């Protein structure tokens, strides 16, 4: 389900991906400026294209933001050899749960379970039962960015959404989190 928008651009062509659990159209801009549109199972190619075209001004703003972030912090090369990955996974299993528990105690929160995984698209996730899953690649990034990701997941123990209230919790626990989010947009995991 690949479609090209009628906009000339130095960026990769937008990719349209159908997702069976998606409840709405979602558009994302990757660190390389590429665009991915998630299409719900009931959606059509025509509607997905119309949605992307309607959101194109937002896409361009995100691309400008990415370019500005690159000027501040050059792109991060998270590439690791297979042997290095095993070593870093072991390091992540030691360091990340310890740091997460420290931050949880600092914010008076309880985590029921912590797992470290090799995720392609996420830095972390939190379940309603209090389980937090973290990407092992967090050990490769600057500590201030890693702490933001951990705090972000911990704040989901208080609010399981990304509402304005959730972001107020994040801001109070991690002032200046926007800079870390910008770093992550530029350096997001790729497949």
Steps between C-alpha positions, in 0.01 A plus 500: 500500500748760383389832360694811406367841593506759224767706681857504377740453787857396582350263760401136450153439354222464758412143597141395571463201732174330593476400868219274622481661846521862388183692579587807296746630243836592657787682335859487628815674387823300549841641585598486131192707408317200357125480556302193607120504498325229699169400344225334709359173367180676389694779324563543131805604299308800369408618852856437624641713220246777569590487872874526422441792263291679765781450754782604267555842662548319834743256333708789368507663846623170649771476235617855579506407870711192422746708297525752787562218747776359280672838513495479883584130535652315205329171404578207726627181346343222704642227272654213696655167398329174606767429766475856625121468515522200735740685726282812501187294569671356809604850607144626446358219716727615784478879466150583377290325768718652773461851364128452438448386860699801628278738303185311605596538867578868448149554358324265747399250233505120492594296194364144498746361243783625278610334178774591256431426134626548149224727369505648151273800539472580869732620771264374768145409593286471812202271558201581720619230742823692563735301279762711327686377194818680392706490182858383570629780274424747779847421639652654187343844537590794723389453863270805493310358201484152653363646824230683306387171339493328839305786659261505204418133555471549877251783453280253312451330836306814592334563161474243221468754219680791337254769607593851614480372859751227420745751351464720811606201711801445273593869510489511880712183529739584216533875434636564151369167371432664161874503422516123566193442281668696223814284534285187476318621188831541322640173634197272502549127446475377145421154370 
